[in-house]
Amino acid sequence: MSEFLSPGSNPSGQPSASDLDTASLLQLLRRKEGTWVDWGHACQTLQKAGYNPQQIFEETGFEPIHQNQIMVAIQVYTNLVNAEIPDAVRQHFQQKGSDSLYELRILTQTERVAAAMLLVEKQLDSEEAREVAKAVKEFSRLPQPPEGFTDHPGDAIAYQVWRLARQKSDLQERSRLIARGLKFAHSPTARQKVEALLTDFTVTPAKTAPILPVYRLETDEELPRVIPVVGKLPCTKADLQAVPFIDPVPPFGLVQVSGTAAWMAVPGWKVVLAAEDPVALLCTSDQLPTPIPGKTEEVMLIVDRAQRQWNALHYFLIEQNDRLQIQWLEQPGETPILGQLLLVMRPKKILDENYTKEVWQIDE
């Protein structure tokens, strides 16, 4: 149990089954002994040992939502330690700040390190940590750093504030934003950009991103099944045996038959039928540039590769850092367009997937 009593010694280590003492872990949580790092490791180990969050809550008083927070924060903390952050930063978060580390979960390891150092340097709380993480994430989605700003988290916040301040005509609100920008600006050039707003009172109207074209499958008729075609009769037995076995992958019924080739069935919505060269991509809803209300779930993106003309009313598929991303481009020419997003398809909600398989449940 040494790793639980010395959180800085082996943040990613897990006790073996022989070392596992659930009673001691439950007591540690019940008495809140050690640091939050100890509690996070204890919750992880207990859940791996078969305890569910409700059982841990009944035994220790740690609410499930708190368990989730510190377990996610432990992953971020371990990520930071593995990246060899400065001792002062490690020691700070070893004792407190799990709620702040939780907010950094959406960032990459490199971004987390820089953001964590900023949180300690500026003595920011969890609410401000959320704003830092949001600013860094949005900044990372830009095709390239805006003129005068670097990828430092302080500059990311300064850029966010700079944009907002330029949209404000109210001098008091504008001054408040400028002060915040100067507080966080890291590079001299970023500071100069923010300071320029003290004498430049031009108001730049805000541009609103369009609403994501989100659809959700609602009826069974919108869930067609993909079936392989043997050919046209007369066919041979060899033709029949040549057809591969298809195992649809939920929630969209995607099928893979050989190599990387795969097909899926999409409802015949007008926007799909009108597409010239449609392709599908899978992602989770939290990877989209604009959040979708509700819990995170897998979604299917339908993109028309033939549509590469910029339009401020649409989202587009682009390449950034050798990866495909869906982005809204404020101005033409920012980055090469690979296709236009036609729709974001959410899976049909099925409370009981076995319900539709029972014959007696089918209406006559």
N, C-alpha and C positions, 0 to 999 in steps of 0.2 A: 504493500500500500504506500510505498515511499513516494510514488509519483503524485499521489493526491495530497500528500503533506508538504511536498516541495514542488509547487506548480511551475517554477521556472526551470527545473532540472530536465524534464522530459515532457514537454507540452503535448506531444503527439502520441506518447506511449499509452498502451492499454494493459491492464493487469491480466495475467493468465487466469485460466479457470481455477487453478489450484489456489491462487492468491485472492480470489474473489470472496469477500466477506460482506454479503448484502446487509447484514445486521449493522455492521460498522458504518457502511455507506448511508444507510437510512438514519442512523444516529447522527452522523456528521451533518446531514441535511436538516434533521429535526432541530438540532442545537445550533445550526448555522456556524459550525466550527470552520476555521481556516478562512480562505478567501473565496470569491465567486468562481475562481478558476477551479478550486477543489469541488465546488458544488456542480459546476458544469461537467467535469469528468465523472462525478458520482452519478449524475442523471444519465449520462451516456452509457455508463457501465450497467446501471440497473435496467435500462431499457433493453440493452443487448442481452441481459440475463433473463428477459421475459416479462419484466414489469411494464405495465402500460402507464401512461401519464396520470390517469385517474387513481391508480393504485398508489403511485408515488405521492400524489397529493394527499390521499387519505392517511398515509403513513407519516408524512413529514410536514404537511401544510404548504408545500411548494406548489402553487397553482400551475396547471398545464401550460398556460401562456408564458409564465415565468421560466418554466423548464425549457420551453422552445427557445426563448430569448437567449438564455445563457448557453444552451447547446450550440446555437448558431454562432454566438459570440466566441465560444471556445474555438470553433473552426477558424474564425477570422484571426483570433489571437495566435493560434498555432501557425497560421499562414504568415503572420508578421514575424514571429520568432524564427521561423525557418528562413525568412528573408534577411535575418540578421539586422534587425532594427537597432538603433542606439539603445544602450542600457537604460538611459533615463526614461525613454518611451516605454520600453518593456516593463520596467519596474512600476511605472505609473499605471499601466493597464493591468498589471498583475494584481494590483490592490483594488482598483475600482474602474468604472467606465465600461462595464459590459453592455449597458444600453447604448452607448456611443458606438462600440464596435459592431453591435448588431446592425446599425444603420449603414455600416461600410460593406455589408454583405454583397451589395450589387456591383462592387468595383473589382477590378483585376488585382492581382497581388501587388504589382508595381504601384497602382493607384492607391491601394489601401495603405501601403507604407508611407507614401507622401501625405495622404490625408490624415493618417494617425499622428504623424509628426506635427502637422499643422494644428490638430486638435489640442495637443499637449502644449505647443508653443503659445497658442492664443487662449488656452484654458477655456475651451468651448464645451458646452453641455450637449446632451443628446439631441435636443431640438436643433441646435446649430449644426451638429454632426449630420443630421438628416439633410439640412440645406447644403452642406459641403458635398455630401455624397451625390445629391441630385445635380449640383452644378458641375461636378467633375464628370458625371456620367453623360450629361448633355453636351459638355465640351468635347468629350471623346468621340461623340457621334459626328462632329463636324469634319468635312473632308480634309481640312487642314486648319491649323491654328490661325485665328484672325490676326490681321496686322497689329503688331504691338503687344500681343499676348502670347505667353508661353504655356506649356502644358502643366505647369505647377498648379496645384489646387488653389493657391491664393489668387493666381491670375485667372483661373476658371471662375471663381466667385466674382472677381473684379470685372470680368467680361460680362457675366450675367447682370451684374448691377449696372454696368455702363450701358448696356442695351436698354434696361428698364428706365434708367434715368433720362435717356434721350427721348423716351416716349411720354414723359411727364411735363405738363405745362405748369403744374402747381410748384412754385419755387420752394416751398417748405418741404414737400415730398421729394423733390429733386435734390435738395441739399442733403436730406437724410440719406438718400441712396449714394450720393457722391462720397459722403463721409464713410459709409460702409465700404465702398470700393477702395478708398484710400487706406482703410484699415487692413484690407486683405491683399492689396496689390503687392506682388512679390518682385517682379522685374521693374527696372526703371522705366522701360517703355510702357508697361501697363499703367504705371503711376501717372506717366505723362498723358496717356489717353484719358484717364479719369479726370485729371486736373484740368484738362482742356475744356471740360464741361462747365467749369466755373465761369468761363467767359463766353462760351458758345451756348446760347439759349435756344438754338434751333430745335424744334420739336419734330421728331420722326415718328409718324403714326405707326402703331403696332400692326403687324401682319398676323392674322389668325390662321393657324394651320387648319386645313379642311377636316371634316369629320371622317374617321376611318370607315370605309364601306363594309361594315360588319353584317354578316348574315349568320343565322343559326338554323341548323336542321331541326324541323319541328315535327314532321310526320313520317310514318314508316315508308310512305310512297317516295319520300325524298332520300331514301337509303337504298339505292339499287345495289344489286350484287354483281360483281364482275365474274363472268364465266368464260373459260377458254373455248375457242372455236376449233373443232377438229378439222373441218373443211366442208366441202359440198359433196353430198352423196353422188355416185358411189365412192365410199372410202374403204380403206383396208384396215386390218387389225393393227398393222404397223403405224398407220396414221393415228389411230386411237391411243396407242401406247406412247406415241411421241409427245402427246400433250402432257406438260408437267403438272404436278399436283400444286394446287393453289391454296394457300392458307391466309385468308384476309387478316390484316393487322388492324385492330381497333385503334381509335374510334371512327376512322373514316373508311375502313374496308380496303386499305391499300394492299396490293398484291405484288409479290416478287416472284418471277418465274425463272430467271437465269441471269447470272452476272449482276449488273447494276440496273438492268431493265425492269421496270415496274409500271403498273397501270393502276388507276383508281377511277371509280365512277363518280361523276359530279352531276347533280341535278341540272336539268336543261334550262337554267335561268337565261334570260335574254342576253345579259352581259357576257355569259360564258359562250353562248352560241355565236355571238357577234365577233368573238376574238379570232384574230388571224393565226397566231402562233402561241397558244396558251401552254404554260408549264405550271407545275405545282411544286410548292416547297412547304415543308413542315417546320413549325417553330412553336414556342410557347408564347402565350399572350403577353408575358412581361418582357419579351424581346422586341415588341413593337415600339415604334417611336412615340406613340400616344397611348396611354394606359386604357385598357378596356375594363369597365366596371365589373366587379365580381371576382371570384377566385381565379388564380392562375390555372390555365388549362392549355392543352395542346390545340393549336389551330392550323388550318390549311390555308396557305396563301396561293391565290391564282394570279399569275402574272402573264401579260401578253408581251412576248419578246419583240413583236413587230411594232409596238407603240413606243417610240423613242423620242418623240417630240415633247419638249418641256411644256408643262401647263401647271400653273399655280394651284389648280383645283384638284390635283392628283398627287398620289405618292408614287415613288419610283423605286425600282431595283437598281442598286449601284454596287460597285466594288470598293471596299475600303480596307486597307491593310490586308489585301489578298483574301478578303471574305465578302460574301454577298450580304447586303443589308437593305432594308426598306427604309427610305428616308423621304421627307418632304423638302424640296429644294425651293428656297425663297426666290432665287434668281436663276435665269438660264445660264448655262456655261460653267456652273460651279464644278461639275464632275460628269464624266460620261454616263449616259443613261443606258441601262441594259434592258429595260422593260418597264411597263406601267402596271401598277397594282390594280387589278380588277375588283377583287373582293377578298375579305378575310372570312373564312368559313369556320364557324364554331360547331362542335359536335352536338348531336341531338342529346338532350337530357333523358337518360333512362334510369328510373328509380330501381327497377328490377329487371336486369337483362334477361333472366330466364322466363319472365312473364310472357314474352312474345313467342317463346318456343313451345308453350303448352297448347295443344290442339283445342282443348275445351275453352280456351280464352278467346278464340277467334270468332268474331261475329259471323252469323250465317248471312 
